[in-house]
C-alpha cells in the first residue's frame, strides 16, 4: 500500500499541471482528489489552518458531493481496504450540523460505508492510515477520534457495507489545532504494520499495533517522527 503525504502530493500536482486547489493521493492505478467546486461552505472551523474546505471528492470520471457537507481533510487515502486487489478511497466528510465522519468510497465513486457522525459541529477525526495492524491478513483503517479532545486511536475493518470498530487505544494524537498537516502515518519495519502517532501531550512518539499497546519511540520532534516512519 502506498500513500502520498502533503508534500509529495504537491509535487505530483505540479508535475501534472493540476489545479492547485486540490489535494490528491493515488495507488493501485487510481488517483483521487479533494477539490473545490466553487461553493462557499462557511463552516468556520479552520482546524487545518488555511487548508480549503473541499467541496467534492473527485475520481477519474466522477465527483462526489454532499448536501450541507464538505471534506475536512488533508488528502483522501487510496488503498485496497477490502482485500480484493482494487482500490478504495478513505475520506473524512463533515456535515455542517453533525460534525465529521469517516467514509469509504469505491473506485467508481459510490459510497460503500461510513461511521456515524460525531454528532455536533466543530468536532473532527484525523486519518492515521491503512494497514494490517494485527498481522491476521485483514486490513484495518486507523484514525484518531477528536485528536485535540478525545485523543483515541480507532481501528476499523470494512465488513460488507459496515465499518466495524475492532480496537481503540487511548492517549494519542496526530494533529495540533491549526496545523496544515496530519503527523505520523503507517510504517512496516519487518514486523508488521504500525501506526505512528504522538502521545496525547505531544511529548513522545508512539508506535501502535492492535493488541500490543503503544510503544514509546522517544521524545517527540518532527525529525523523530520522520525517522520513526523511516524505521530509523
C-alpha positions as CSV (number, residue, x, y, z in Angstrom):
1,X,0.0,0.0,0.0
2,X,1.2,3.5,-0.8
3,X,0.1,6.9,0.4
4,X,1.1,10.4,-0.7
5,X,1.9,12.9,2.0
6,X,1.0,16.5,1.6
7,X,4.5,17.4,0.2
8,X,4.6,14.6,-2.2
9,X,1.0,15.3,-3.4
10,X,2.0,18.9,-4.1
11,X,4.9,17.6,-6.2
12,X,2.5,15.3,-8.1
13,X,0.2,18.2,-8.8
14,X,3.0,20.4,-10.0
15,X,4.2,17.6,-12.3
16,X,0.8,17.0,-13.8
17,X,-0.2,20.7,-14.1
18,X,-3.3,20.0,-12.0
19,X,-5.3,22.7,-10.3
20,X,-3.6,24.0,-7.2
21,X,-6.8,24.0,-5.3
22,X,-6.9,20.2,-4.9
23,X,-5.1,17.6,-2.9
24,X,-4.7,14.1,-4.2
25,X,-3.5,10.5,-3.5
26,X,-3.0,7.6,-5.8
27,X,-2.4,3.9,-5.6
28,X,-3.3,0.7,-7.4
29,X,-3.9,2.7,-10.6
30,X,-6.5,5.0,-9.1
31,X,-6.0,8.8,-8.5
32,X,-8.5,10.5,-6.2
33,X,-8.5,14.2,-5.2
34,X,-10.3,16.6,-2.9
35,X,-11.3,19.6,-5.0
36,X,-13.1,22.9,-4.8
37,X,-16.2,23.1,-7.0
38,X,-16.6,26.8,-6.2
39,X,-19.3,26.6,-3.5
40,X,-18.8,28.5,-0.3
41,X,-19.0,26.3,2.8
42,X,-18.8,28.8,5.7
43,X,-18.2,26.2,8.4
44,X,-15.6,28.4,10.2
45,X,-13.8,25.6,11.9
46,X,-10.3,26.2,10.4
47,X,-9.0,23.1,12.3
48,X,-6.5,22.6,9.4
49,X,-5.3,26.2,9.2
50,X,-5.6,27.5,5.6
51,X,-6.5,24.1,4.1
52,X,-9.6,24.6,2.0
53,X,-13.0,23.2,3.0
54,X,-13.0,20.8,0.0
55,X,-16.5,20.6,-1.6
56,X,-16.0,17.5,-3.6
57,X,-14.1,14.2,-3.9
58,X,-13.0,13.5,-7.4
59,X,-12.1,10.3,-9.3
60,X,-11.2,9.9,-12.9
61,X,-14.7,10.3,-14.3
62,X,-16.8,11.2,-11.3
63,X,-17.3,13.7,-8.4
64,X,-18.9,13.0,-5.1
65,X,-20.6,15.9,-3.1
66,X,-22.8,16.0,-0.1
67,X,-25.6,18.5,0.7
68,X,-24.8,20.6,3.8
69,X,-21.4,19.0,3.9
70,X,-17.8,19.0,2.7
71,X,-14.4,17.1,3.1
72,X,-12.4,18.2,6.1
73,X,-9.1,16.6,5.5
74,X,-5.6,17.0,4.0
75,X,-5.9,14.4,1.2
76,X,-8.0,11.3,0.6
77,X,-6.3,7.9,1.1
78,X,-6.3,5.4,-1.7
79,X,-5.8,1.8,-0.7
80,X,-7.3,-1.7,-1.0
81,X,-9.3,-1.9,2.2
82,X,-11.4,-4.9,1.1
83,X,-8.6,-7.2,0.1
84,X,-10.0,-7.7,-3.4
85,X,-7.0,-6.1,-5.2
86,X,-9.0,-3.0,-6.2
87,X,-8.5,0.5,-4.7
88,X,-11.0,2.2,-2.4
89,X,-10.9,5.7,-1.1
90,X,-11.0,6.7,2.6
91,X,-12.1,10.2,3.3
92,X,-13.2,12.5,6.1
93,X,-16.6,14.0,5.3
94,X,-18.1,16.7,7.6
95,X,-21.7,17.8,8.0
96,X,-22.4,21.4,8.9
97,X,-24.7,20.3,11.8
98,X,-23.4,16.9,12.8
99,X,-19.6,17.2,12.5
100,X,-17.2,14.7,10.9
101,X,-17.4,11.0,9.9
102,X,-15.1,8.6,8.0
103,X,-16.4,7.2,4.7
104,X,-15.2,4.6,2.3
105,X,-15.9,5.2,-1.4
106,X,-15.5,2.7,-4.3
107,X,-13.2,3.4,-7.3
108,X,-16.3,4.4,-9.3
109,X,-17.4,7.0,-6.8
110,X,-20.1,5.1,-4.8
111,X,-20.4,5.4,-1.0
112,X,-19.6,1.9,0.4
113,X,-19.7,2.5,4.2
114,X,-19.5,5.3,6.8
115,X,-19.1,5.7,10.5
116,X,-21.7,7.6,12.5
117,X,-21.2,11.4,12.5
118,X,-19.5,12.6,15.7
119,X,-22.8,14.3,16.5
120,X,-22.0,18.0,16.7
121,X,-20.3,20.6,14.6
122,X,-16.6,21.5,15.0
123,X,-15.8,18.0,16.1
124,X,-13.3,16.1,13.9
125,X,-11.3,13.0,13.2
126,X,-7.9,12.7,11.6
127,X,-6.8,9.8,9.4
128,X,-3.8,7.8,10.6
129,X,-3.6,5.3,7.7
130,X,-4.5,1.9,6.4
131,X,-2.7,-1.4,7.1
132,X,-2.8,-4.8,8.7
133,X,-2.3,-3.8,12.3
134,X,-2.7,-7.1,13.9
135,X,-1.0,-9.4,11.4
136,X,-4.1,-11.5,10.6
137,X,-4.0,-10.7,6.9
138,X,-7.0,-8.4,7.0
139,X,-6.8,-4.7,6.5
140,X,-7.8,-2.0,9.1
141,X,-8.4,1.7,8.7
142,X,-6.9,3.8,11.6
143,X,-8.0,7.3,12.6
144,X,-7.7,9.5,15.7
145,X,-11.0,10.4,17.2
146,X,-11.0,14.1,18.1
147,X,-7.2,14.4,18.3
148,X,-7.5,17.6,20.5
149,X,-10.2,16.3,22.9
150,X,-10.8,12.5,23.0
151,X,-7.3,11.5,21.7
152,X,-8.1,7.9,20.9
153,X,-6.7,5.9,18.0
154,X,-9.5,3.8,16.5
155,X,-9.1,0.8,14.2
156,X,-11.9,-0.1,11.8
157,X,-12.5,-3.0,9.5
158,X,-14.7,-2.9,6.5
159,X,-17.1,-5.9,6.6
160,X,-19.5,-5.8,3.7
161,X,-21.1,-2.3,3.9
162,X,-20.3,-1.8,7.6
163,X,-17.3,-0.3,9.3
164,X,-16.7,-2.3,12.5
165,X,-14.5,-1.0,15.3
166,X,-12.0,-3.6,16.2
167,X,-9.8,-1.8,18.7
168,X,-9.4,1.6,20.4
169,X,-6.2,3.0,22.1
170,X,-6.4,6.0,24.4
171,X,-3.9,8.8,25.0
172,X,-2.6,9.6,21.5
173,X,-2.9,12.3,18.9
174,X,-1.8,13.1,15.3
175,X,-2.8,16.7,14.9
176,X,-2.5,20.0,16.6
177,X,-5.1,22.8,16.1
178,X,-4.3,24.9,13.1
179,X,-1.6,22.6,11.6
180,X,-2.0,22.1,7.9
181,X,-0.5,18.5,8.2
182,X,-1.5,15.4,9.9
183,X,1.5,14.0,11.7
184,X,2.7,10.4,11.6
185,X,1.3,7.6,9.4
186,X,2.0,3.9,8.9
187,X,5.3,2.0,8.8
188,X,6.4,-1.6,8.4
189,X,9.9,-2.3,9.7
190,X,9.7,-6.0,9.0
191,X,7.4,-7.0,11.9
192,X,4.1,-5.8,10.6
193,X,2.2,-2.5,10.1
194,X,2.3,0.0,12.9
195,X,0.5,3.4,13.2
196,X,3.0,6.1,14.2
197,X,1.4,8.9,16.3
198,X,2.3,11.3,19.1
199,X,1.3,10.8,22.7
200,X,-1.7,12.9,23.7
201,X,0.5,15.5,25.3
202,X,2.8,15.6,22.3
203,X,5.9,14.7,24.4
204,X,6.6,11.3,22.9
205,X,6.5,9.4,19.5
206,X,4.5,6.2,19.8
207,X,4.1,3.1,17.6
208,X,0.8,1.3,17.9
209,X,-0.4,-2.2,16.8
210,X,-3.7,-3.9,17.7
211,X,-3.4,-6.0,20.9
212,X,0.1,-5.0,22.0
213,X,-0.3,-1.5,23.4
214,X,1.6,1.7,22.4
215,X,5.4,1.5,22.2
216,X,7.4,4.6,23.1
217,X,9.9,5.5,20.4
218,X,11.4,8.6,22.0
219,X,10.9,12.2,22.7
220,X,8.7,14.0,20.2
221,X,10.1,16.2,17.5
222,X,9.2,16.4,13.8
223,X,12.5,14.9,13.0
224,X,12.0,12.0,15.4
225,X,8.5,11.4,13.8
226,X,10.1,11.3,10.3
227,X,12.8,9.0,11.5
228,X,10.3,6.6,13.1
229,X,8.3,6.4,9.8
230,X,11.6,5.6,8.1
231,X,12.3,2.8,10.6
232,X,15.3,4.7,12.0
